[in-house]
Amino acid sequence: MAVDYKLIGTRIKTYRKGKKLTQEKMAELLNISVGYVSKIERGIEHPNLEMLSNIADICNCDIANLVSESTISQTEYLDDDFRKLLEELYPDQKSMLYYMLKYYLSSGK
């Protein structure tokens, strides 16, 4: 199972705003940079359990409120990553990948 850090970050942001805290104040309370808070809220950085516990304390919530139902199946996670990679390809690269994948799947039978 993969963890949906973007969902966790969204929840952190919601709790932070609910407490009327700015990212600057949250960063100060956690003794981290504002940029790091921003990256956590966007799901770019993956906070460890201790950091999540500190955030939950500041937000006056249970850590479970931040992380519950935040796991996604590995296949869903890979599907999203695969879509993102496909979006970066030029049309001729997509075509080449299509034929390579088609060949790979047909040769495995």
Biopython code that builds the backbone (N, CA, C, O; Angstrom):
import numpy as np
from Bio.PDB.StructureBuilder import StructureBuilder

atoms = [
    (1, "MET", "N", (0.832, -1.192, 0.000)),
    (1, "MET", "CA", (0.000, 0.000, 0.000)),
    (1, "MET", "C", (0.871, 1.248, 0.000)),
    (1, "MET", "O", (1.870, 1.319, 0.715)),
    (2, "ALA", "N", (0.494, 2.202, -0.785)),
    (2, "ALA", "CA", (1.164, 3.495, -0.825)),
    (2, "ALA", "C", (0.365, 4.491, 0.014)),
    (2, "ALA", "O", (-0.834, 4.321, 0.232)),
    (3, "VAL", "N", (1.041, 5.512, 0.469)),
    (3, "VAL", "CA", (0.394, 6.540, 1.282)),
    (3, "VAL", "C", (0.105, 7.748, 0.408)),
    (3, "VAL", "O", (0.964, 8.194, -0.353)),
    (4, "ASP", "N", (-1.099, 8.273, 0.519)),
    (4, "ASP", "CA", (-1.501, 9.456, -0.229)),
    (4, "ASP", "C", (-1.125, 10.699, 0.586)),
    (4, "ASP", "O", (-1.933, 11.223, 1.353)),
    (5, "TYR", "N", (0.103, 11.150, 0.405)),
    (5, "TYR", "CA", (0.600, 12.299, 1.163)),
    (5, "TYR", "C", (-0.095, 13.600, 0.753)),
    (5, "TYR", "O", (-0.163, 14.551, 1.532)),
    (6, "LYS", "N", (-0.597, 13.628, -0.451)),
    (6, "LYS", "CA", (-1.332, 14.809, -0.885)),
    (6, "LYS", "C", (-2.614, 14.972, -0.046)),
    (6, "LYS", "O", (-2.967, 16.083, 0.350)),
    (7, "LEU", "N", (-3.290, 13.868, 0.213)),
    (7, "LEU", "CA", (-4.487, 13.896, 1.049)),
    (7, "LEU", "C", (-4.142, 14.307, 2.475)),
    (7, "LEU", "O", (-4.846, 15.116, 3.079)),
    (8, "ILE", "N", (-3.066, 13.754, 3.010)),
    (8, "ILE", "CA", (-2.631, 14.124, 4.358)),
    (8, "ILE", "C", (-2.306, 15.619, 4.402)),
    (8, "ILE", "O", (-2.690, 16.315, 5.342)),
    (9, "GLY", "N", (-1.605, 16.105, 3.391)),
    (9, "GLY", "CA", (-1.258, 17.526, 3.325)),
    (9, "GLY", "C", (-2.488, 18.417, 3.269)),
    (9, "GLY", "O", (-2.529, 19.471, 3.905)),
    (10, "THR", "N", (-3.479, 17.999, 2.517)),
    (10, "THR", "CA", (-4.729, 18.761, 2.432)),
    (10, "THR", "C", (-5.415, 18.820, 3.789)),
    (10, "THR", "O", (-5.950, 19.859, 4.179)),
    (11, "ARG", "N", (-5.397, 17.717, 4.496)),
    (11, "ARG", "CA", (-5.999, 17.694, 5.839)),
    (11, "ARG", "C", (-5.234, 18.608, 6.794)),
    (11, "ARG", "O", (-5.839, 19.336, 7.582)),
    (12, "ILE", "N", (-3.920, 18.568, 6.722)),
    (12, "ILE", "CA", (-3.102, 19.442, 7.577)),
    (12, "ILE", "C", (-3.440, 20.898, 7.294)),
    (12, "ILE", "O", (-3.628, 21.692, 8.216)),
    (13, "LYS", "N", (-3.516, 21.239, 6.028)),
    (13, "LYS", "CA", (-3.853, 22.616, 5.641)),
    (13, "LYS", "C", (-5.223, 23.017, 6.182)),
    (13, "LYS", "O", (-5.390, 24.130, 6.681)),
    (14, "THR", "N", (-6.190, 22.132, 6.088)),
    (14, "THR", "CA", (-7.542, 22.413, 6.581)),
    (14, "THR", "C", (-7.528, 22.659, 8.090)),
    (14, "THR", "O", (-8.131, 23.615, 8.577)),
    (15, "TYR", "N", (-6.838, 21.792, 8.819)),
    (15, "TYR", "CA", (-6.746, 21.975, 10.275)),
    (15, "TYR", "C", (-6.002, 23.263, 10.620)),
    (15, "TYR", "O", (-6.406, 23.996, 11.523)),
    (16, "ARG", "N", (-4.907, 23.538, 9.895)),
    (16, "ARG", "CA", (-4.125, 24.755, 10.153)),
    (16, "ARG", "C", (-4.988, 25.994, 9.972)),
    (16, "ARG", "O", (-4.999, 26.888, 10.817)),
    (17, "LYS", "N", (-5.708, 26.034, 8.863)),
    (17, "LYS", "CA", (-6.572, 27.181, 8.598)),
    (17, "LYS", "C", (-7.708, 27.266, 9.612)),
    (17, "LYS", "O", (-8.124, 28.358, 9.999)),
    (18, "GLY", "N", (-8.207, 26.110, 10.038)),
    (18, "GLY", "CA", (-9.250, 26.083, 11.047)),
    (18, "GLY", "C", (-8.797, 26.677, 12.372)),
    (18, "GLY", "O", (-9.599, 27.229, 13.125)),
    (19, "LYS", "N", (-7.501, 26.559, 12.648)),
    (19, "LYS", "CA", (-6.922, 27.144, 13.861)),
    (19, "LYS", "C", (-6.457, 28.586, 13.609)),
    (19, "LYS", "O", (-5.872, 29.232, 14.479)),
    (20, "LYS", "N", (-6.737, 29.066, 12.394)),
    (20, "LYS", "CA", (-6.358, 30.422, 11.986)),
    (20, "LYS", "C", (-4.841, 30.660, 12.102)),
    (20, "LYS", "O", (-4.382, 31.716, 12.537)),
    (21, "LEU", "N", (-4.094, 29.638, 11.695)),
    (21, "LEU", "CA", (-2.638, 29.726, 11.689)),
    (21, "LEU", "C", (-2.149, 29.923, 10.261)),
    (21, "LEU", "O", (-2.652, 29.295, 9.329)),
    (22, "THR", "N", (-1.183, 30.782, 10.102)),
    (22, "THR", "CA", (-0.533, 30.925, 8.801)),
    (22, "THR", "C", (0.527, 29.837, 8.668)),
    (22, "THR", "O", (0.894, 29.193, 9.651)),
    (23, "GLN", "N", (1.005, 29.641, 7.471)),
    (23, "GLN", "CA", (2.104, 28.693, 7.284)),
    (23, "GLN", "C", (3.330, 29.168, 8.057)),
    (23, "GLN", "O", (4.094, 28.358, 8.584)),
    (24, "GLU", "N", (3.511, 30.477, 8.120)),
    (24, "GLU", "CA", (4.645, 31.036, 8.847)),
    (24, "GLU", "C", (4.575, 30.679, 10.332)),
    (24, "GLU", "O", (5.572, 30.267, 10.926)),
    (25, "LYS", "N", (3.388, 30.839, 10.926)),
    (25, "LYS", "CA", (3.226, 30.528, 12.344)),
    (25, "LYS", "C", (3.376, 29.029, 12.586)),
    (25, "LYS", "O", (3.997, 28.618, 13.566)),
    (26, "MET", "N", (2.812, 28.211, 11.701)),
    (26, "MET", "CA", (2.945, 26.753, 11.818)),
    (26, "MET", "C", (4.427, 26.372, 11.760)),
    (26, "MET", "O", (4.896, 25.558, 12.555)),
    (27, "ALA", "N", (5.148, 26.958, 10.827)),
    (27, "ALA", "CA", (6.576, 26.671, 10.695)),
    (27, "ALA", "C", (7.328, 27.052, 11.966)),
    (27, "ALA", "O", (8.198, 26.318, 12.435)),
    (28, "GLU", "N", (6.980, 28.196, 12.507)),
    (28, "GLU", "CA", (7.630, 28.660, 13.740)),
    (28, "GLU", "C", (7.357, 27.688, 14.888)),
    (28, "GLU", "O", (8.271, 27.341, 15.637)),
    (29, "LEU", "N", (6.116, 27.252, 15.028)),
    (29, "LEU", "CA", (5.754, 26.326, 16.102)),
    (29, "LEU", "C", (6.430, 24.963, 15.952)),
    (29, "LEU", "O", (6.743, 24.302, 16.942)),
    (30, "LEU", "N", (6.650, 24.554, 14.702)),
    (30, "LEU", "CA", (7.279, 23.261, 14.434)),
    (30, "LEU", "C", (8.799, 23.350, 14.334)),
    (30, "LEU", "O", (9.491, 22.333, 14.275)),
    (31, "ASN", "N", (9.308, 24.587, 14.316)),
    (31, "ASN", "CA", (10.739, 24.831, 14.163)),
    (31, "ASN", "C", (11.269, 24.272, 12.833)),
    (31, "ASN", "O", (12.316, 23.628, 12.775)),
    (32, "ILE", "N", (10.501, 24.548, 11.771)),
    (32, "ILE", "CA", (10.883, 24.162, 10.414)),
    (32, "ILE", "C", (10.672, 25.369, 9.508)),
    (32, "ILE", "O", (10.150, 26.388, 9.958)),
    (33, "SER", "N", (11.061, 25.275, 8.264)),
    (33, "SER", "CA", (10.902, 26.400, 7.337)),
    (33, "SER", "C", (9.474, 26.468, 6.793)),
    (33, "SER", "O", (8.747, 25.475, 6.776)),
    (34, "VAL", "N", (9.103, 27.649, 6.358)),
    (34, "VAL", "CA", (7.789, 27.851, 5.740)),
    (34, "VAL", "C", (7.686, 27.012, 4.472)),
    (34, "VAL", "O", (6.632, 26.452, 4.174)),
    (35, "GLY", "N", (8.776, 26.929, 3.736)),
    (35, "GLY", "CA", (8.800, 26.122, 2.517)),
    (35, "GLY", "C", (8.508, 24.665, 2.795)),
    (35, "GLY", "O", (7.840, 23.993, 2.008)),
    (36, "TYR", "N", (9.014, 24.174, 3.922)),
    (36, "TYR", "CA", (8.773, 22.776, 4.281)),
    (36, "TYR", "C", (7.303, 22.556, 4.615)),
    (36, "TYR", "O", (6.722, 21.541, 4.230)),
    (37, "VAL", "N", (6.700, 23.504, 5.332)),
    (37, "VAL", "CA", (5.264, 23.411, 5.629)),
    (37, "VAL", "C", (4.479, 23.373, 4.323)),
    (37, "VAL", "O", (3.571, 22.558, 4.157)),
    (38, "SER", "N", (4.834, 24.254, 3.407)),
    (38, "SER", "CA", (4.157, 24.311, 2.115)),
    (38, "SER", "C", (4.281, 22.979, 1.371)),
    (38, "SER", "O", (3.304, 22.485, 0.809)),
    (39, "LYS", "N", (5.463, 22.412, 1.371)),
    (39, "LYS", "CA", (5.690, 21.136, 0.680)),
    (39, "LYS", "C", (4.925, 19.992, 1.336)),
    (39, "LYS", "O", (4.438, 19.096, 0.647)),
    (40, "ILE", "N", (4.815, 20.017, 2.667)),
    (40, "ILE", "CA", (4.020, 18.991, 3.363)),
    (40, "ILE", "C", (2.565, 19.113, 2.937)),
    (40, "ILE", "O", (1.916, 18.114, 2.628)),
    (41, "GLU", "N", (2.052, 20.347, 2.923)),
    (41, "GLU", "CA", (0.647, 20.563, 2.579)),
    (41, "GLU", "C", (0.342, 20.205, 1.131)),
    (41, "GLU", "O", (-0.794, 19.860, 0.807)),
    (42, "ARG", "N", (1.328, 20.280, 0.268)),
    (42, "ARG", "CA", (1.131, 19.906, -1.137)),
    (42, "ARG", "C", (1.440, 18.443, -1.401)),
    (42, "ARG", "O", (1.263, 17.961, -2.520)),
    (43, "GLY", "N", (1.904, 17.732, -0.375)),
    (43, "GLY", "CA", (2.202, 16.310, -0.532)),
    (43, "GLY", "C", (3.540, 16.018, -1.163)),
    (43, "GLY", "O", (3.818, 14.879, -1.541)),
    (44, "ILE", "N", (4.373, 17.033, -1.282)),
    (44, "ILE", "CA", (5.695, 16.855, -1.890)),
    (44, "ILE", "C", (6.668, 16.252, -0.883)),
    (44, "ILE", "O", (7.438, 15.349, -1.212)),
    (45, "GLU", "N", (6.626, 16.764, 0.355)),
    (45, "GLU", "CA", (7.450, 16.219, 1.436)),
    (45, "GLU", "C", (6.607, 15.233, 2.234)),
    (45, "GLU", "O", (5.398, 15.413, 2.377)),
    (46, "HIS", "N", (7.236, 14.214, 2.743)),
    (46, "HIS", "CA", (6.557, 13.157, 3.482)),
    (46, "HIS", "C", (6.991, 13.212, 4.942)),
    (46, "HIS", "O", (8.046, 12.689, 5.300)),
    (47, "PRO", "N", (6.182, 13.841, 5.777)),
    (47, "PRO", "CA", (6.570, 13.982, 7.189)),
    (47, "PRO", "C", (6.604, 12.638, 7.904)),
    (47, "PRO", "O", (5.795, 11.749, 7.640)),
    (48, "ASN", "N", (7.564, 12.517, 8.817)),
    (48, "ASN", "CA", (7.649, 11.278, 9.596)),
    (48, "ASN", "C", (6.595, 11.300, 10.702)),
    (48, "ASN", "O", (5.882, 12.288, 10.877)),
    (49, "LEU", "N", (6.510, 10.217, 11.428)),
    (49, "LEU", "CA", (5.488, 10.059, 12.457)),
    (49, "LEU", "C", (5.619, 11.125, 13.550)),
    (49, "LEU", "O", (4.616, 11.654, 14.030)),
    (50, "GLU", "N", (6.839, 11.431, 13.935)),
    (50, "GLU", "CA", (7.057, 12.456, 14.967)),
    (50, "GLU", "C", (6.548, 13.819, 14.501)),
    (50, "GLU", "O", (5.906, 14.543, 15.261)),
    (51, "MET", "N", (6.839, 14.161, 13.248)),
    (51, "MET", "CA", (6.375, 15.435, 12.704)),
    (51, "MET", "C", (4.850, 15.467, 12.631)),
    (51, "MET", "O", (4.230, 16.473, 12.976)),
    (52, "LEU", "N", (4.249, 14.368, 12.183)),
    (52, "LEU", "CA", (2.791, 14.297, 12.127)),
    (52, "LEU", "C", (2.180, 14.444, 13.518)),
    (52, "LEU", "O", (1.141, 15.084, 13.679)),
    (53, "SER", "N", (2.821, 13.856, 14.514)),
    (53, "SER", "CA", (2.356, 13.972, 15.884)),
    (53, "SER", "C", (2.431, 15.420, 16.358)),
    (53, "SER", "O", (1.506, 15.909, 17.006)),
    (54, "ASN", "N", (3.527, 16.108, 16.038)),
    (54, "ASN", "CA", (3.676, 17.514, 16.415)),
    (54, "ASN", "C", (2.631, 18.386, 15.724)),
    (54, "ASN", "O", (2.066, 19.294, 16.333)),
    (55, "ILE", "N", (2.385, 18.104, 14.465)),
    (55, "ILE", "CA", (1.364, 18.854, 13.713)),
    (55, "ILE", "C", (-0.004, 18.626, 14.338)),
    (55, "ILE", "O", (-0.773, 19.571, 14.515)),
    (56, "ALA", "N", (-0.311, 17.377, 14.672)),
    (56, "ALA", "CA", (-1.599, 17.052, 15.296)),
    (56, "ALA", "C", (-1.756, 17.779, 16.625)),
    (56, "ALA", "O", (-2.840, 18.264, 16.946)),
    (57, "ASP", "N", (-0.671, 17.856, 17.400)),
    (57, "ASP", "CA", (-0.724, 18.586, 18.674)),
    (57, "ASP", "C", (-1.050, 20.059, 18.456)),
    (57, "ASP", "O", (-1.890, 20.625, 19.155)),
    (58, "ILE", "N", (-0.389, 20.668, 17.497)),
    (58, "ILE", "CA", (-0.616, 22.084, 17.204)),
    (58, "ILE", "C", (-2.043, 22.317, 16.715)),
    (58, "ILE", "O", (-2.677, 23.313, 17.063)),
    (59, "CYS", "N", (-2.532, 21.386, 15.907)),
    (59, "CYS", "CA", (-3.879, 21.514, 15.344)),
    (59, "CYS", "C", (-4.961, 21.033, 16.307)),
    (59, "CYS", "O", (-6.155, 21.123, 16.021)),
    (60, "ASN", "N", (-4.514, 20.521, 17.455)),
    (60, "ASN", "CA", (-5.441, 20.023, 18.475)),
    (60, "ASN", "C", (-6.365, 18.940, 17.910)),
    (60, "ASN", "O", (-7.579, 18.959, 18.110)),
    (61, "CYS", "N", (-5.748, 18.004, 17.203)),
    (61, "CYS", "CA", (-6.503, 16.881, 16.661)),
    (61, "CYS", "C", (-5.721, 15.605, 16.905)),
    (61, "CYS", "O", (-4.552, 15.653, 17.288)),
    (62, "ASP", "N", (-6.339, 14.497, 16.692)),
    (62, "ASP", "CA", (-5.673, 13.214, 16.811)),
    (62, "ASP", "C", (-4.903, 12.954, 15.528)),
    (62, "ASP", "O", (-5.363, 13.313, 14.444)),
    (63, "ILE", "N", (-3.751, 12.341, 15.639)),
    (63, "ILE", "CA", (-2.954, 12.030, 14.451)),
    (63, "ILE", "C", (-3.751, 11.184, 13.463)),
    (63, "ILE", "O", (-3.536, 11.273, 12.254)),
    (64, "ALA", "N", (-4.667, 10.368, 13.969)),
    (64, "ALA", "CA", (-5.501, 9.531, 13.104)),
    (64, "ALA", "C", (-6.359, 10.374, 12.172)),
    (64, "ALA", "O", (-6.663, 9.953, 11.055)),
    (65, "ASN", "N", (-6.753, 11.573, 12.627)),
    (65, "ASN", "CA", (-7.540, 12.455, 11.765)),
    (65, "ASN", "C", (-6.747, 12.876, 10.525)),
    (65, "ASN", "O", (-7.324, 13.149, 9.472)),
    (66, "LEU", "N", (-5.438, 12.923, 10.661)),
    (66, "LEU", "CA", (-4.595, 13.334, 9.535)),
    (66, "LEU", "C", (-4.308, 12.192, 8.574)),
    (66, "LEU", "O", (-4.200, 12.404, 7.367)),
    (67, "VAL", "N", (-4.184, 10.976, 9.109)),
    (67, "VAL", "CA", (-3.711, 9.871, 8.264)),
    (67, "VAL", "C", (-4.753, 8.809, 7.939)),
    (67, "VAL", "O", (-4.494, 7.946, 7.100)),
    (68, "SER", "N", (-5.923, 8.843, 8.573)),
    (68, "SER", "CA", (-6.900, 7.778, 8.325)),
    (68, "SER", "C", (-7.338, 7.765, 6.861)),
    (68, "SER", "O", (-7.534, 8.806, 6.234)),
    (69, "GLU", "N", (-7.482, 6.561, 6.352)),
    (69, "GLU", "CA", (-7.910, 6.325, 4.972)),
    (69, "GLU", "C", (-7.039, 7.050, 3.951)),
    (69, "GLU", "O", (-7.528, 7.513, 2.920)),
    (70, "SER", "N", (-5.748, 7.142, 4.247)),
    (70, "SER", "CA", (-4.840, 7.828, 3.326)),
    (70, "SER", "C", (-3.970, 6.862, 2.537)),
    (70, "SER", "O", (-3.057, 7.283, 1.826)),
    (71, "THR", "N", (-4.250, 5.559, 2.659)),
    (71, "THR", "CA", (-3.494, 4.603, 1.856)),
    (71, "THR", "C", (-4.242, 4.333, 0.564)),
    (71, "THR", "O", (-5.471, 4.291, 0.529)),
    (72, "ILE", "N", (-3.487, 4.156, -0.472)),
    (72, "ILE", "CA", (-4.062, 3.827, -1.770)),
    (72, "ILE", "C", (-3.372, 2.572, -2.272)),
    (72, "ILE", "O", (-2.216, 2.310, -1.941)),
    (73, "SER", "N", (-4.080, 1.813, -3.059)),
    (73, "SER", "CA", (-3.467, 0.585, -3.556)),
    (73, "SER", "C", (-2.313, 0.929, -4.489)),
    (73, "SER", "O", (-2.323, 1.962, -5.158)),
    (74, "GLN", "N", (-1.343, 0.067, -4.522)),
    (74, "GLN", "CA", (-0.156, 0.294, -5.348)),
    (74, "GLN", "C", (-0.535, 0.467, -6.821)),
    (74, "GLN", "O", (0.086, 1.261, -7.528)),
    (75, "THR", "N", (-1.541, -0.264, -7.285)),
    (75, "THR", "CA", (-1.917, -0.145, -8.700)),
    (75, "THR", "C", (-2.514, 1.225, -8.992)),
    (75, "THR", "O", (-2.226, 1.809, -10.037)),
    (76, "GLU", "N", (-3.339, 1.751, -8.089)),
    (76, "GLU", "CA", (-3.899, 3.090, -8.295)),
    (76, "GLU", "C", (-2.787, 4.121, -8.310)),
    (76, "GLU", "O", (-2.791, 5.044, -9.124)),
    (77, "TYR", "N", (-1.835, 3.955, -7.404)),
    (77, "TYR", "CA", (-0.716, 4.877, -7.295)),
    (77, "TYR", "C", (0.111, 4.867, -8.581)),
    (77, "TYR", "O", (0.485, 5.919, -9.099)),
    (78, "LEU", "N", (0.389, 3.672, -9.085)),
    (78, "LEU", "CA", (1.165, 3.553, -10.317)),
    (78, "LEU", "C", (0.394, 4.072, -11.522)),
    (78, "LEU", "O", (0.990, 4.655, -12.428)),
    (79, "ASP", "N", (-0.924, 3.871, -11.550)),
    (79, "ASP", "CA", (-1.731, 4.387, -12.653)),
    (79, "ASP", "C", (-1.584, 5.898, -12.761)),
    (79, "ASP", "O", (-1.412, 6.436, -13.855)),
    (80, "ASP", "N", (-1.652, 6.577, -11.628)),
    (80, "ASP", "CA", (-1.528, 8.030, -11.612)),
    (80, "ASP", "C", (-0.137, 8.448, -12.076)),
    (80, "ASP", "O", (-0.004, 9.376, -12.875)),
    (81, "ASP", "N", (0.903, 7.768, -11.581)),
    (81, "ASP", "CA", (2.274, 8.074, -11.999)),
    (81, "ASP", "C", (2.462, 7.818, -13.492)),
    (81, "ASP", "O", (3.112, 8.599, -14.187)),
    (82, "PHE", "N", (1.893, 6.726, -13.975)),
    (82, "PHE", "CA", (2.016, 6.380, -15.387)),
    (82, "PHE", "C", (1.353, 7.446, -16.262)),
    (82, "PHE", "O", (1.902, 7.842, -17.290)),
    (83, "ARG", "N", (0.171, 7.905, -15.847)),
    (83, "ARG", "CA", (-0.526, 8.971, -16.591)),
    (83, "ARG", "C", (0.324, 10.237, -16.660)),
    (83, "ARG", "O", (0.411, 10.879, -17.706)),
    (84, "LYS", "N", (0.944, 10.585, -15.547)),
    (84, "LYS", "CA", (1.793, 11.784, -15.509)),
    (84, "LYS", "C", (2.973, 11.644, -16.460)),
    (84, "LYS", "O", (3.335, 12.589, -17.161)),
    (85, "LEU", "N", (3.570, 10.454, -16.476)),
    (85, "LEU", "CA", (4.691, 10.230, -17.389)),
    (85, "LEU", "C", (4.250, 10.318, -18.851)),
    (85, "LEU", "O", (4.957, 10.888, -19.682)),
    (86, "LEU", "N", (3.092, 9.760, -19.158)),
    (86, "LEU", "CA", (2.578, 9.807, -20.523)),
    (86, "LEU", "C", (2.345, 11.240, -20.992)),
    (86, "LEU", "O", (2.570, 11.565, -22.158)),
    (87, "GLU", "N", (1.895, 12.088, -20.078)),
    (87, "GLU", "CA", (1.633, 13.484, -20.422)),
    (87, "GLU", "C", (2.905, 14.218, -20.830)),
    (87, "GLU", "O", (2.845, 15.210, -21.557)),
    (88, "GLU", "N", (4.057, 13.733, -20.365)),
    (88, "GLU", "CA", (5.332, 14.380, -20.673)),
    (88, "GLU", "C", (5.898, 13.969, -22.032)),
    (88, "GLU", "O", (6.829, 14.598, -22.536)),
    (89, "LEU", "N", (5.341, 12.921, -22.620)),
    (89, "LEU", "CA", (5.877, 12.407, -23.878)),
    (89, "LEU", "C", (5.374, 13.189, -25.087)),
    (89, "LEU", "O", (4.252, 13.695, -25.100)),
    (90, "TYR", "N", (6.225, 13.274, -26.092)),
    (90, "TYR", "CA", (5.820, 13.822, -27.380)),
    (90, "TYR", "C", (5.000, 12.759, -28.104)),
    (90, "TYR", "O", (5.111, 11.576, -27.784)),
    (91, "PRO", "N", (4.174, 13.163, -29.081)),
    (91, "PRO", "CA", (3.332, 12.181, -29.789)),
    (91, "PRO", "C", (4.117, 10.999, -30.371)),
    (91, "PRO", "O", (3.660, 9.859, -30.292)),
    (92, "ASP", "N", (5.283, 11.258, -30.948)),
    (92, "ASP", "CA", (6.048, 10.151, -31.534)),
    (92, "ASP", "C", (6.595, 9.216, -30.446)),
    (92, "ASP", "O", (6.737, 8.014, -30.670)),
    (93, "GLN", "N", (6.898, 9.770, -29.279)),
    (93, "GLN", "CA", (7.353, 8.935, -28.168)),
    (93, "GLN", "C", (6.198, 8.066, -27.641)),
    (93, "GLN", "O", (6.396, 6.905, -27.283)),
    (94, "LYS", "N", (5.007, 8.641, -27.600)),
    (94, "LYS", "CA", (3.840, 7.874, -27.170)),
    (94, "LYS", "C", (3.586, 6.713, -28.121)),
    (94, "LYS", "O", (3.282, 5.597, -27.698)),
    (95, "SER", "N", (3.716, 6.993, -29.396)),
    (95, "SER", "CA", (3.505, 5.953, -30.396)),
    (95, "SER", "C", (4.520, 4.830, -30.230)),
    (95, "SER", "O", (4.164, 3.653, -30.263)),
    (96, "MET", "N", (5.770, 5.195, -30.053)),
    (96, "MET", "CA", (6.817, 4.205, -29.881)),
    (96, "MET", "C", (6.553, 3.373, -28.619)),
    (96, "MET", "O", (6.681, 2.149, -28.650)),
    (97, "LEU", "N", (6.194, 4.015, -27.537)),
    (97, "LEU", "CA", (5.908, 3.312, -26.293)),
    (97, "LEU", "C", (4.717, 2.363, -26.470)),
    (97, "LEU", "O", (4.728, 1.237, -25.972)),
    (98, "TYR", "N", (3.708, 2.829, -27.174)),
    (98, "TYR", "CA", (2.533, 1.994, -27.443)),
    (98, "TYR", "C", (2.929, 0.700, -28.150)),
    (98, "TYR", "O", (2.531, -0.389, -27.735)),
    (99, "TYR", "N", (3.711, 0.826, -29.213)),
    (99, "TYR", "CA", (4.104, -0.362, -29.971)),
    (99, "TYR", "C", (5.047, -1.263, -29.177)),
    (99, "TYR", "O", (4.989, -2.485, -29.311)),
    (100, "MET", "N", (5.901, -0.681, -28.365)),
    (100, "MET", "CA", (6.785, -1.483, -27.518)),
    (100, "MET", "C", (5.962, -2.265, -26.491)),
    (100, "MET", "O", (6.200, -3.451, -26.263)),
    (101, "LEU", "N", (5.008, -1.595, -25.887)),
    (101, "LEU", "CA", (4.167, -2.252, -24.887)),
    (101, "LEU", "C", (3.301, -3.328, -25.522)),
    (101, "LEU", "O", (3.129, -4.411, -24.964)),
    (102, "LYS", "N", (2.763, -3.023, -26.683)),
    (102, "LYS", "CA", (1.939, -4.001, -27.399)),
    (102, "LYS", "C", (2.766, -5.241, -27.738)),
    (102, "LYS", "O", (2.300, -6.368, -27.573)),
    (103, "TYR", "N", (3.988, -5.030, -28.211)),
    (103, "TYR", "CA", (4.879, -6.150, -28.529)),
    (103, "TYR", "C", (5.209, -6.937, -27.264)),
    (103, "TYR", "O", (5.158, -8.167, -27.269)),
    (104, "TYR", "N", (5.544, -6.247, -26.198)),
    (104, "TYR", "CA", (5.888, -6.889, -24.936)),
    (104, "TYR", "C", (4.743, -7.766, -24.440)),
    (104, "TYR", "O", (4.970, -8.898, -24.012)),
    (105, "LEU", "N", (3.529, -7.260, -24.495)),
    (105, "LEU", "CA", (2.377, -8.022, -24.019)),
    (105, "LEU", "C", (2.077, -9.218, -24.923)),
    (105, "LEU", "O", (1.681, -10.279, -24.441)),
    (106, "SER", "N", (2.265, -9.047, -26.220)),
    (106, "SER", "CA", (1.966, -10.167, -27.135)),
    (106, "SER", "C", (3.038, -11.253, -27.070)),
    (106, "SER", "O", (2.731, -12.422, -27.301)),
    (107, "SER", "N", (4.268, -10.904, -26.765)),
    (107, "SER", "CA", (5.339, -11.883, -26.726)),
    (107, "SER", "C", (5.348, -12.689, -25.422)),
    (107, "SER", "O", (5.997, -13.731, -25.337)),
    (108, "GLY", "N", (4.632, -12.207, -24.420)),
    (108, "GLY", "CA", (4.585, -12.900, -23.129)),
    (108, "GLY", "C", (3.567, -14.001, -23.072)),
    (108, "GLY", "O", (3.483, -14.705, -22.066)),
    (109, "LYS", "N", (2.774, -14.179, -24.134)),
    (109, "LYS", "CA", (1.701, -15.184, -24.124)),
    (109, "LYS", "C", (2.159, -16.488, -24.691)),
    (109, "LYS", "O", (1.382, -17.440, -24.757)),
]
sb = StructureBuilder()
sb.init_structure("model")
sb.init_model(0)
sb.init_chain("A")
sb.init_seg("    ")
for serial, (resi, resn, name, xyz) in enumerate(atoms, 1):
    if name == "N":
        sb.init_residue(resn, " ", resi, " ")
    sb.init_atom(name, np.array(xyz, "f"), 0.0, 1.0, " ", f" {name:<3s}", serial, name[0])
structure = sb.get_structure()
